[in-house]
Amino acid sequence: MAYVQKFDRSMIERFLRTENLHFLRDSDGDFVLELPYSDDTGCSIKNYLMISARFPDIYRILITSDKRVPKNDWGRAVMMCNTWNKERFWPKAYLSVRDPADTYGTIVLEWQADFEKGIHQELVDDFSMMILSSGITFWKWAHQEQGF
């Protein structure tokens, strides 16, 4: 039987190990899951499974790819993200630009949940797999249906 416990990085690591997913740890202790280039998505994908030191109860997953969005395609990228966000529940998609003078941006997929009251491992596993799978679905959709 599942029991509710305080959320922490060990729950993310347990999920990754149970699913036999090969991951790295960054300097903040967060998990990085890299997926190689696929013809289905037209890109390689990086998944970041994180807990902020400032907000230790917030589970955050960011998903990026090696696709760069040239400045002249920013409008098209924003419209594509808006369409995704309108039609799908998660993850949220947006165009990220560090500085308006930059010549390219990147599309970021993001999901967050507050587990301040605790959570059981099975739900962490379910949320994690759902978001990682949805991230792949986004990149397949962007590549195959949106020509991106």
WONOR-V900548 format. One record per run of one state. SS is the DSSP state (H for helix, E for strand, C for the rest). FROM is the first residue (numbers start at 1). LEN is the number of residues. If there is no record, write none. Layout:
# WONOR-V900548
{{SS FROM LEN} {SS FROM LEN}}
This chain:
# WONOR-V900548
{{C 1 4} {E 5 1} {C 6 3} {H 9 10} {C 19 5} {E 24 2} {C 26 5} {E 31 8} {C 39 4} {E 43 9} {C 52 6} {E 58 8} {C 66 3} {E 69 2} {H 71 17} {C 88 4} {E 92 5} {C 97 7} {E 104 11} {C 115 4} {E 119 1} {C 120 1} {H 121 24} {C 145 4}}
